[in-house]
Amino acid sequence: MTAGQLAEWQAYDNLDPIGEWRADFRMASLQAFIQNIVSALYSKKGSVRKPSVPLDFMPDWANELYREPEQMSVEQMKSQLMSIAKVQNKRVLKPKNNSSKPKRK
């Protein structure tokens, strides 16, 4: 798609918005519902979960819903990185099962 074509679509969207807002909201509600169920089923017990809301899944066609992302502290970043490393180390350092090799006499 060229820049000119993109500009034409943006102008068209300003005149007649692409899609129906209610359809977007219905789909966003379904996505939030599924996310909340999956989060409840598969998160660790006792962990605090922030429930998803439909606005989290709404497309932002006109940059009206843009929110500044929350800044993480250094400790939060370190904690997240350490948890990723822990999971990765479990995958890499799995004990090898040598039962398939024949025993020497």
N, CA, C and O of each residue as an XYZ file, in Angstrom:
420
protein
N       0.857     -1.167      0.000
C       0.000      0.000      0.000
C       0.904      1.231      0.000
O       1.845      1.326      0.788
N       0.611      2.147     -0.875
C       1.427      3.359     -0.957
C       0.954      4.379      0.073
O      -0.117      4.239      0.663
N       1.773      5.403      0.276
C       1.405      6.456      1.228
C       0.148      7.177      0.769
O      -0.683      7.567      1.590
N       0.005      7.356     -0.539
C      -1.184      8.008     -1.078
C      -2.445      7.202     -0.819
O      -3.483      7.756     -0.461
N      -2.349      5.886     -1.003
C      -3.500      5.018     -0.743
C      -3.875      5.038      0.731
O      -5.055      5.060      1.083
N      -2.863      5.031      1.585
C      -3.125      5.088      3.025
C      -3.820      6.390      3.388
O      -4.750      6.393      4.194
N      -3.374      7.505      2.796
C      -4.009      8.805      3.064
C      -5.462      8.805      2.599
O      -6.330      9.376      3.260
N      -5.728      8.160      1.454
C      -7.110      8.079      0.963
C      -7.987      7.278      1.928
O      -9.117      7.674      2.215
N      -7.468      6.151      2.430
C      -8.236      5.345      3.370
C      -8.475      6.101      4.672
O      -9.550      5.993      5.262
N      -7.486      6.863      5.124
C      -7.665      7.653      6.349
C      -8.722      8.730      6.140
O      -9.538      8.978      7.028
N      -8.716      9.371      4.975
C      -9.738     10.382      4.681
C     -11.120      9.740      4.608
O     -12.094     10.297      5.114
N     -11.206      8.568      3.977
C     -12.476      7.848      3.901
C     -12.960      7.467      5.298
O     -14.150      7.555      5.599
N     -12.026      7.043      6.142
C     -12.390      6.648      7.507
C     -12.913      7.842      8.292
O     -13.783      7.675      9.147
N     -12.406      9.043      8.025
C     -12.910     10.241      8.710
C     -14.344     10.542      8.290
O     -15.140     11.011      9.104
N     -14.682     10.280      7.033
C     -16.045     10.529      6.554
C     -17.011      9.449      7.010
O     -18.100      9.751      7.499
N     -16.623      8.205      6.854
C     -17.460      7.067      7.195
C     -16.585      6.042      7.918
O     -15.923      5.234      7.268
N     -16.573      6.065      9.245
C     -15.650      5.197      9.987
C     -15.765      3.725      9.584
O     -16.853      3.185      9.384
N     -14.594      3.113      9.475
C     -14.534      1.704      9.106
C     -15.052      0.874     10.277
O     -14.622      1.056     11.416
N     -15.966     -0.025      9.991
C     -16.493     -0.897     11.040
C     -17.549     -0.213     11.884
O     -17.761      0.997     11.809
N     -18.173     -0.997     12.655
C     -19.230     -0.509     13.529
C     -18.711     -0.537     14.963
O     -18.202     -1.561     15.419
N     -18.837      0.578     15.673
C     -18.283      0.668     17.019
C     -18.862     -0.416     17.920
O     -18.132     -1.019     18.707
N     -20.158     -0.669     17.816
C     -20.774     -1.687     18.672
C     -20.232     -3.075     18.388
O     -20.071     -3.874     19.310
N     -19.947     -3.374     17.130
C     -19.370     -4.673     16.789
C     -17.978     -4.801     17.402
O     -17.614     -5.854     17.926
N     -17.201     -3.713     17.331
C     -15.878     -3.715     17.960
C     -16.009     -3.932     19.461
O     -15.234     -4.679     20.058
N     -16.997     -3.271     20.068
C     -17.182     -3.387     21.517
C     -17.629     -4.796     21.910
O     -17.184     -5.335     22.923
N     -18.513     -5.387     21.101
C     -18.943     -6.759     21.397
C     -17.757     -7.715     21.347
O     -17.618     -8.573     22.218
N     -16.910     -7.577     20.348
C     -15.750     -8.452     20.239
C     -14.774     -8.181     21.389
O     -14.194     -9.117     21.940
N     -14.592     -6.924     21.748
C     -13.704     -6.582     22.860
C     -14.241     -7.147     24.173
O     -13.464     -7.587     25.022
N     -15.563     -7.138     24.345
C     -16.157     -7.709     25.557
C     -15.893     -9.208     25.626
O     -15.579     -9.740     26.691
N     -16.020     -9.881     24.503
C     -15.755    -11.315     24.451
C     -14.286    -11.604     24.747
O     -13.973    -12.539     25.485
N     -13.392    -10.812     24.179
C     -11.966    -11.016     24.413
C     -11.611    -10.789     25.877
O     -10.820    -11.541     26.446
N     -12.187     -9.760     26.491
C     -11.927     -9.495     27.910
C     -12.456    -10.642     28.769
O     -11.809    -11.053     29.733
N     -13.627    -11.152     28.418
C     -14.227    -12.268     29.144
C     -13.324    -13.503     29.087
O     -13.065    -14.139     30.109
N     -12.850    -13.834     27.888
C     -11.970    -14.993     27.720
C     -10.659    -14.789     28.471
O     -10.167    -15.705     29.129
N     -10.094    -13.585     28.372
C      -8.837    -13.295     29.070
C      -9.004    -13.469     30.578
O      -8.127    -14.028     31.236
N     -10.110    -13.001     31.123
C     -10.336    -13.123     32.563
C     -10.493    -14.581     32.988
O     -10.010    -14.970     34.052
N     -11.160    -15.385     32.171
C     -11.322    -16.802     32.488
C      -9.978    -17.518     32.452
O      -9.641    -18.260     33.375
N      -9.211    -17.296     31.387
C      -7.903    -17.944     31.257
C      -6.986    -17.511     32.391
O      -6.255    -18.328     32.951
N      -7.022    -16.242     32.725
C      -6.190    -15.728     33.813
C      -6.584    -16.372     35.142
O      -5.717    -16.714     35.946
N      -7.876    -16.537     35.374
C      -8.335    -17.148     36.621
C      -7.959    -18.625     36.696
O      -7.624    -19.126     37.770
N      -8.012    -19.319     35.571
C      -7.724    -20.750     35.558
C      -6.237    -21.069     35.645
O      -5.856    -22.045     36.291
N      -5.402    -20.273     35.013
C      -4.009    -20.649     34.867
C      -3.008    -19.796     35.648
O      -1.807    -20.056     35.573
N      -3.455    -18.809     36.378
C      -2.500    -18.028     37.167
C      -2.241    -18.739     38.495
O      -3.019    -19.590     38.927
N      -1.147    -18.374     39.117
C      -0.800    -19.003     40.385
C      -1.821    -18.635     41.446
O      -2.352    -17.525     41.455
N      -2.090    -19.577     42.339
C      -3.050    -19.317     43.412
C      -2.490    -18.249     44.331
O      -1.306    -18.259     44.666
N      -3.342    -17.337     44.732
C      -2.943    -16.273     45.637
C      -2.370    -15.059     44.934
O      -2.141    -14.033     45.574
N      -2.128    -15.151     43.609
C      -1.585    -13.990     42.902
C      -2.708    -12.997     42.637
O      -3.865    -13.378     42.458
N      -2.352    -11.737     42.615
C      -3.334    -10.675     42.393
C      -3.437    -10.442     40.888
O      -2.445    -10.153     40.219
N      -4.656    -10.574     40.372
C      -4.890    -10.394     38.948
C      -5.719     -9.151     38.726
O      -6.746     -8.956     39.377
N      -5.274     -8.307     37.805
C      -6.070     -7.153     37.419
C      -7.007     -7.614     36.300
O      -6.537     -8.023     35.239
N      -8.315     -7.555     36.517
C      -9.224     -8.047     35.479
C      -9.159     -7.173     34.221
O      -8.986     -5.957     34.301
N      -9.300     -7.810     33.077
C      -9.326     -7.089     31.806
C     -10.696     -6.464     31.614
O     -11.705     -6.988     32.085
N     -10.718     -5.352     30.925
C     -11.974     -4.677     30.578
C     -12.023     -4.547     29.060
O     -10.978     -4.564     28.410
N     -13.214     -4.418     28.482
C     -13.317     -4.330     27.024
C     -12.455     -3.222     26.406
O     -11.969     -3.376     25.286
N     -12.264     -2.134     27.106
C     -11.459     -1.040     26.574
C     -10.024     -1.484     26.290
O      -9.358     -0.912     25.428
N      -9.545     -2.505     27.014
C      -8.195     -3.027     26.781
C      -8.065     -3.641     25.391
O      -6.955     -3.741     24.867
N      -9.172     -4.053     24.788
C      -9.144     -4.752     23.508
C      -9.782     -3.958     22.372
O      -9.909     -4.467     21.259
N     -10.183     -2.724     22.639
C     -10.815     -1.909     21.598
C      -9.771     -1.366     20.633
O      -8.726     -0.875     21.060
N     -10.049     -1.451     19.330
C      -9.127     -0.839     18.376
C      -9.194      0.678     18.504
O     -10.268      1.244     18.710
N      -8.066      1.319     18.385
C      -7.979      2.776     18.540
C      -7.763      3.392     17.164
O      -6.639      3.740     16.804
N      -8.840      3.527     16.395
C      -8.722      3.984     15.016
C      -8.262      5.426     14.919
O      -7.582      5.780     13.956
N      -8.603      6.265     15.874
C      -8.278      7.694     15.780
C      -7.329      8.148     16.888
O      -7.229      9.345     17.160
N      -6.639      7.219     17.525
C      -5.717      7.534     18.630
C      -6.407      8.306     19.757
O      -5.798      9.171     20.387
N      -7.668      7.992     20.004
C      -8.420      8.653     21.069
C      -8.241      7.942     22.405
O      -8.409      8.560     23.457
N      -7.908      6.667     22.381
C      -7.843      5.881     23.605
C      -6.425      5.691     24.104
O      -6.201      4.975     25.081
N      -5.467      6.320     23.448
C      -4.064      6.083     23.789
C      -3.802      6.449     25.238
O      -4.130      7.543     25.697
N      -3.207      5.512     25.938
C      -2.807      5.752     27.316
C      -1.299      5.570     27.408
O      -0.741      4.667     26.785
N      -0.658      6.398     28.161
C       0.781      6.264     28.373
C       1.027      4.959     29.120
O       0.394      4.713     30.146
N       1.936      4.113     28.625
C       2.188      2.850     29.326
C       2.761      3.096     30.717
O       3.510      4.046     30.947
N       2.388      2.214     31.631
C       2.893      2.339     32.994
C       4.384      2.059     33.008
O       4.854      1.120     32.366
N       5.118      2.869     33.735
C       6.555      2.688     33.840
C       6.853      1.667     34.927
O       6.293      1.726     36.022
N       7.741      0.732     34.611
C       8.133     -0.282     35.581
C       9.339      0.219     36.358
O      10.207      0.906     35.820
N       9.372     -0.138     37.629
C      10.544      0.202     38.431
C      11.668     -0.770     38.074
O      11.442     -1.789     37.422
N      12.871     -0.439     38.509
C      14.017     -1.303     38.251
C      13.799     -2.663     38.899
O      14.146     -3.690     38.316
N      13.232     -2.679     40.091
C      12.977     -3.948     40.779
C      11.954     -4.794     40.031
O      12.102     -6.014     39.957
N      10.925     -4.170     39.479
C       9.927     -4.906     38.711
C      10.552     -5.504     37.447
O      10.281     -6.652     37.096
N      11.391     -4.714     36.767
C      12.055     -5.223     35.569
C      12.983     -6.389     35.917
O      13.027     -7.394     35.206
N      13.723     -6.241     37.020
C      14.642     -7.301     37.446
C      13.860     -8.567     37.786
O      14.261     -9.666     37.403
N      12.749     -8.417     38.501
C      11.930     -9.560     38.880
C      11.383    -10.269     37.642
O      11.393    -11.498     37.574
N      10.909     -9.504     36.672
C      10.358    -10.093     35.466
C      11.444    -10.818     34.668
O      11.216    -11.920     34.168
N      12.612    -10.210     34.550
C      13.708    -10.837     33.830
C      14.171    -12.122     34.523
O      14.466    -13.116     33.860
N      14.232    -12.100     35.857
C      14.648    -13.291     36.596
C      13.641    -14.431     36.434
O      14.034    -15.595     36.356
N      12.344    -14.105     36.384
C      11.343    -15.159     36.208
C      11.445    -15.762     34.802
O      11.248    -16.965     34.636
N      11.748    -14.945     33.794
C      11.932    -15.465     32.444
C      13.160    -16.375     32.406
O      13.128    -17.453     31.814
N      14.239    -15.927     33.045
C      15.468    -16.723     33.072
C      15.248    -18.043     33.801
O      15.790    -19.070     33.393
N      14.462    -18.030     34.873
C      14.189    -19.248     35.640
C      13.463    -20.282     34.777
O      13.812    -21.462     34.788
N      12.461    -19.835     34.038
C      11.712    -20.735     33.165
C      12.626    -21.266     32.059
O      12.593    -22.453     31.736
N      13.433    -20.389     31.489
C      14.335    -20.808     30.418
C      15.360    -21.812     30.939
O      15.666    -22.788     30.254
N      15.888    -21.591     32.126
C      16.870    -22.515     32.701
C      16.262    -23.888     32.955
O      16.942    -24.901     32.789
N      15.003    -23.941     33.352
C      14.343    -25.233     33.558
C      14.275    -26.010     32.250
O      14.430    -27.231     32.236
N      14.042    -25.293     31.151
C      13.958    -25.962     29.850
C      15.329    -26.466     29.412
O      15.446    -27.570     28.881
N      16.349    -25.673     29.630
C      17.696    -26.010     29.157
C      18.360    -27.058     30.033
O      19.049    -27.942     29.523
N      18.166    -26.974     31.334
C      18.873    -27.832     32.269
C      18.093    -29.067     32.700
O      18.337    -29.603     33.781
N      17.166    -29.522     31.878
C      16.406    -30.729     32.221
C      17.358    -31.909     32.332
O      18.239    -32.064     31.487
N      17.202    -32.744     33.356
C      18.078    -33.906     33.467
C      17.811    -34.868     32.320
O      16.666    -35.134     31.955
N      18.896    -35.379     31.767
C      18.757    -36.300     30.638
C      18.535    -37.709     31.165
O      19.195    -38.143     32.109
N      17.624    -38.396     30.564
C      17.304    -39.758     30.952
C      18.176    -40.694     30.123
O      17.998    -40.784     28.908
N      19.098    -41.380     30.746
C      20.021    -42.268     30.044
C      19.568    -43.724     30.067
O      20.378    -44.621     29.828
N      18.325    -43.971     30.341
C      17.834    -45.338     30.454
C      17.770    -46.034     29.093
O      17.671    -47.260     29.042
N      17.822    -45.287     27.997
C      17.724    -45.897     26.682
C      19.050    -46.519     26.231
O      19.075    -47.323     25.299
N      20.149    -46.146     26.891
C      21.449    -46.707     26.520
C      21.605    -48.081     27.150
O      21.197    -48.296     28.291
N      22.187    -48.999     26.417
C      22.406    -50.337     27.004
C      23.523    -50.271     28.052
O      24.469    -49.496     27.914
N      23.403    -51.080     29.083
C      24.409    -51.096     30.157
C      25.602    -51.929     29.712
O      25.455    -52.944     29.030
N      26.776    -51.484     30.109
C      28.005    -52.225     29.816
C      28.195    -53.333     30.825
O      27.785    -53.216     31.980
N      28.813    -54.398     30.387
C      29.095    -55.522     31.287
C      30.499    -55.475     31.798
O      30.906    -56.345     32.568
